[in-house]
Amino acid sequence: MKGIYRILMALALLVAAITSYSMGVHSGVFLFIILGFVLEGAFWFGLFSIKRRKEA
């Protein structure tokens, strides 16, 4: 279940970033483009998160 949740969150972030980029380009509001950068960064950092090993 955790794997499916991560995939769904990654897809939602990617769709939100693309939507934000397109709204920013279409309307000319720079805030949407910045929001797109933030959402895309969240997508990439969530996709390649650092996995720590538990030391016993």
Secondary structure in CASP SS format (residue, H / E / C, confidence):
PFRMAT SS
TARGET T0000
AUTHOR 0000-0000-0000
METHOD secondary structure of the structure
MODEL  1
M C 1.00
K H 1.00
G H 1.00
I H 1.00
Y H 1.00
R H 1.00
I H 1.00
L H 1.00
M H 1.00
A H 1.00
L H 1.00
A H 1.00
L H 1.00
L H 1.00
V H 1.00
A H 1.00
A H 1.00
I H 1.00
T H 1.00
S H 1.00
Y H 1.00
S H 1.00
M H 1.00
G H 1.00
V H 1.00
H H 1.00
S H 1.00
G C 1.00
V C 1.00
F H 1.00
L H 1.00
F H 1.00
I H 1.00
I H 1.00
L H 1.00
G H 1.00
F H 1.00
V H 1.00
L H 1.00
E H 1.00
G H 1.00
A H 1.00
F H 1.00
W H 1.00
F H 1.00
G H 1.00
L H 1.00
F C 1.00
S C 1.00
I C 1.00
K C 1.00
R C 1.00
R C 1.00
K C 1.00
E C 1.00
A C 1.00
END
